[in-house]
Amino acid sequence: MKILLINDYGTATGGAELMLLGLREGLRRQGHDARLFASSARPGPGPSSADYECVGTTTRFRTLLQTANPWAYRRLRRVLAEFRPDVVHAHIFLTQLSPLILPLLRDVPSIYHAVWYRAICPIGTKTLPDGAPCRTPAGAVCYRQGCLPLRDWAPLMVQMALWRRWRHVFDLVVANGEAVRSRLVAEGIRPITMVPNGVPIRPPRPPLTPPPVVAFAGRLIRKKGADVLVRAFATVVAQVPRARLLLAGHGSERGPLERLVAALGLSSHVSMLGHLPRPELERRFDAAWVQVVPSRYAEPFGLVAAEAMVRGTAVVASRAGELPEIVRDGWTGLLVPPEDPDALAGALLRLLRDRDQAERMGRGGREVALARFTEAAHVDRMLELYRTVCPRR
């Protein structure tokens, strides 16, 4: 089968991109011709792994380009004519490639894979600036509530209108979890099938040894809550002085986080690792007693939680979005309210003071992950859906 995967970015810099690249490799291992179409934009360090590229940008002109990207339209038209895929699988395309590509999919079996809330929210979080869930369809509310400045609001409303005009071209919409599925259904997007994300299987980490290590992996942006973790860790260090924190990732909040670490007197306890290739990250995180997902918003999935569970690491996560469906409170880890440093510190102390409990939860997490979140199972499920939509034409 010839499969064209579409995504805004071809770099391995985010959970959605890592999952998509893993899907491509899994499809290729099964003998399918899977190729990736992406923009030339680079949201972070690292090369692109796309098979085809069009013009993209991370400059201030991105808002205009993501509304209508003529380079994406022209390049994709040529790729469809030359490659002639049996099915097109579109992931994230509303931050670079634009809805302008959708009319090209009218005569091709196609699937839209909703891995976040961008189909119904121009900032992709479905969360208001004060942290409250947004229950209102996109429109004037996005400007009135302060989610978008006026200069971005107008073009993004045009983008949303184009998306609504052309979203019927997809034969099927796939959501990666109940959090995304329920939000999309509430705003009239259907039919929707759920397919959980998948992560590569790896050997379990070695037995835990002192000192106790806490780990975080993700973009260093406000919605991911790394600052909440740093504040909680100050309380942890006061009671467990040997504790260490590993922060892996890049983003606009790195500078403020470094200043916060220094202000709290944690510089000797916290390591800012930057962006790490997956093999290096896994090697460094093998020492972690617990991995934290302290998101402020309703995570559409939380791939880093599943990756930690496959490793056999206990997870402490925010009780928000899809995370409670991944992390089973008291069995594979602990759940805490979002943006609550005191509750987060309490959960961390519970595990850092009890290595046996951290080990038990890690083993429980690995069992759950191997049963529900493997990359191989994800590939097989997507192949089933490809075969389902192909005969419809």
URHUMO-V116293 format. One record per run of one state. SS is the DSSP state (A for helix, B for strand, O for the rest). FROM is the first residue (numbers start at 1). LEN is the number of residues. If there is no record, write none. Layout:
SS:FROM:LEN  SS:FROM:LEN
This chain:
O:1:1  B:2:5  O:7:4  B:11:1  O:12:3  A:15:15  O:30:3  B:33:7  O:40:8  B:48:1  O:49:3  B:52:3  O:55:7  A:62:6  O:68:2  A:70:14  O:84:3  B:87:4  O:91:8  A:99:7  O:106:4  B:110:5  O:115:12  B:127:1  O:128:5  B:133:1  O:134:6  A:140:5  O:145:5  A:150:20  O:170:2  B:172:4  O:176:2  A:178:9  O:187:5  B:192:3  O:195:4  B:199:1  O:200:13  B:213:5  O:218:4  A:222:3  O:225:1  A:226:14  O:240:4  B:244:5  O:249:5  A:254:10  O:264:6  B:270:5  O:275:3  A:278:8  O:286:4  B:290:4  O:294:9  A:303:9  O:312:2  B:314:5  O:319:4  A:323:4  O:327:2  B:329:1  O:330:3  B:333:4  O:337:4  A:341:12  O:353:2  A:355:18  O:373:1  B:374:1  A:375:16  O:391:3
